[in-house]
Structures are given as structure tokens and as C-alpha cells.
């Protein structure tokens, strides 16, 4: 199957739930400033395609980011990087 190359979010082949590994990877993007405070992160479908994972995996990963206080989701607006304390 040819198509766009999927981004790798677990290059070290760590074991664990895929959604937790993805959440950790996305948190790293925030920590490194690749997704700055206030920026809108890509939508769930876009992330699903970008990383080659199921939509539910992205939803669970996003939920973890919200629980960690890293992002805020505004209904009908999107998910944004939250200010860090």
C-alpha cells in the first residue's frame, strides 16, 4: 500500500497502550515548543491519518493531554495548547 509516510511516535518500540504512547509523543511536541501555547493542534482525523492509528486512539490520547492540563478543547473550535504553570 503506497501513500503518505506515517510519522513515528514510538521509535524506541516501547511497550504499552498505543494511546498512552501517542499522548507521550504529543506531550513532547508541546514541551519542545513545536506546538506553542495557544496554538490549535491538528484535528483528530488529521492526527489519525498522520500517525496511522485509529480515531479512538487519538481521542484517548487527547483526553490524556487534557487530564495532564496540556491542552484545552473548545466545542466546535478545536483543541489548543494550554498555558503551562
N, C-alpha and C positions, 0 to 999 in steps of 0.2 A: 504494500500500500504506500503510494507516494503522496506526499502532502507536506505541509509546513513542519519543520523540525520542532519537536516539543522541547520546552525548557526543562531542565533538570532541577528538581527541588530536593533530591536526596542522592547527591553524587557519592556519598560515602556508604550507601546501601545500609543505612541504619534500619533496625527493626522497630516496628511499632505500627500503630494505626496510621493509615495514609493521611487522614485529615489532620492529625497532630503534627506529622512531619511537614505537611504543607503549611500549616499555621506557623510552625517554627521558621520555615523558609521565608514566608511573607513578613513575619516579625523582623527578620534580619534585614529585609529591604527597608523597613521603616527605620530600624536602628542605624543603618548606614546612610540614611538620608536620601535613598533612591526614590522613596515616596515621602516627600516633605510634609510637615504638618499642614493641615488644611487641604491637601490635595485629594482629589477624588481617585479612589483606586478603581481599577478595571472592574466591570460588572462580572457577576457570577458566571454567565455563559462564556464571556471572553476568557476568564481565568481557566474555566473548564477546558476550553479548546487549547489554550496556550500551554497548559501543563499536561494535557491528555488524561484528565481524571474525570470522574462522574460529577455531575452538577451537585449531588448531595454531599460529596466530599468537600467541594468548595464551600457549600453552605455551612457545614460543620466547622471548617477551618475559620471562616469568617466569624462564626459565633464565638469561637475560642478567642479570636482577636478582640472582639467586643468585651468578653469577660475579663480579658487582661487589661482593658482600658486603652488599647492601642488605636482602635477605630470607633467611629460612631456611624450608625446607619440612620438616615433620614428617609422616611417613607416617601416614595415617588421621586426622590432626589439622588440617592446613591449612598455609597459608603465612603467616609472621609477619614483621613488620618487625624487622630485626636491630639491635642496638645499634651505633651508629656510633663509629668510633675517632677 
